[in-house]
Amino acid sequence: MNFEINAKFSLEELNYLFEVSDWRIIPNEALGNIIKTSSGWITIRDHEKKLIGFVHYISDRYRFAHILRLLVHPNYRGQGLGGRLMLILMEELTNKGLEPSLVANVGKEDFFKKFGFESKSKGYTAMCKK
C-alpha cells in the first residue's frame, strides 16, 4: 500500500471511492471546488495504483483543522488502513501546529477516540446542529 500526502488523483476515481463506500457522489465541478479549498489530503493506493483510501481536511492554517471524508474501499477495510490514514494525518497536523476536529458518524466514535478525540477536549465541546 502506498500512502501519500497531497498526491494527485482524479475526481472520477475519488467519486468511484465514494460510490463503492455508499457515499453520495458529488458532481465533478463541485468536487473539484471542494478539493481546491481543502488544505490537504492523504491518499492510499494499492499495488495496482488504484485509489483505495482518502482523507482530507480544511484549515485556517494557523490553529485549527477540520477533518473531512475518511474513506477506505470496502474490499480493504479491516486491515488497519483507516487507522494508518489517521496516524499520518495526525502527525501532519501536529507538525503544522494545528488542532484537529471532526464530526464522527454515529457508531464510529470509538475509532476516533483512539486518536485522542473526545466530545469535550481542551476546553471545547463538540456541537452540531440537528
N, C-alpha and C positions, 0 to 999 in steps of 0.2 A: 504494500500500500504506500502511496506517495502523498504526503501531506504538504501543502504549500500555502504560504501566506501571500495574499493578493495576486495569485496566479490568474492568468486569463482563462476564460470559459465562455461558451456561447449561451445566449439566452435560451435557445432551444433545448440545450442539454440540462440547464437548470430547471426549465419548465417540465421536462421529462421527469426529473427527480421529484418535483412537486407532484406530478400526476401519479407516479407509482407509489408515492407516500400518502396518497389520498388527501393531498392539499389542493387548494384551489389554484388552477393555472392562472397566471397573470399575463394579460396581453403584453407582447414584446415591447411596445413603446413604453408602457407603464413600468414594466420590469426593468427596462434599461434606465429609466429615470431613478428608480429605487436604488439600483446598483451605483449609479453616478453619485448619488448623495450619500452612499454608505461611506463610512470611514475606513473600513477594512473588512476582510473576509479570509476564511481558510477553506480550502477545498481538499477533498480526498479523491484520488484516482486509483483504480485497481490496476493490475498488471497489464490490462489491455488499454489503459489510459481513459477508461470510461469514468465519468463523474459519478461517484457513489456517496459523497458526503459534502455537506456545506453548512457553514455558519457565518453570519455577518453581524456587524454592529454599526451603530451610529454614535457619534461623539461630538462634544463641544471642543474636543482636542485640548482641553485644559484640565478638567477634573472628572467629568462623567462620561460613561459609555453605556449604551443600552444594547443588549444582545438580542438579536432577531434570528428567526428561522434556522434553528438547528435541525438538520435533516440527515438521515442515513438511509440509503436504499434498503428496502425491506429484505432483500437477499443477503445483506451484510450485517444485519442487526444481531445483537447478542455476542459480538466479537470484541466489544470494548472500544469501537471506533468513535462513538459519540463522546465517550469519556476522554479519549485522546484528543478529539477536537477541542473539548472544553479545556483540557490541561494546556494545550498550545495557546488557545485564545487567552486564558487567564494569565499565562506568562507574558504574552504580548501586551495585554492591558496593564499589567503590573509594571513592566518595563517602561511604559509610556506614562506611568503615574496616574492612571485612570481608575476610578471607582466604578465597577460594573453593576448593572441592574438588569433585570429581565422579568418577564411575565411567564410563569410556568403554566403549562396545561394541567388541568386537574388530573391528579394521579401521578404526575411527574415530579412533584415537589422533592421527594426523597433523592432522586437522581441529582438535582441541583444542590441539595444540602451537602452532598459530598464535596462540593467545590466552595463551600463557605456561605452559600446563600441562605437567608432566613427571611421571614416576613417582616421581622424587625431587626435592624442591624445598624450599628454606628450612629444611633440616634435617629434613624429614619424608619418609617413604617411604609411598607409597600401598599399601594392603594390602586384600585381600578374602578372605573365607573361601570355600573351594571347596565 
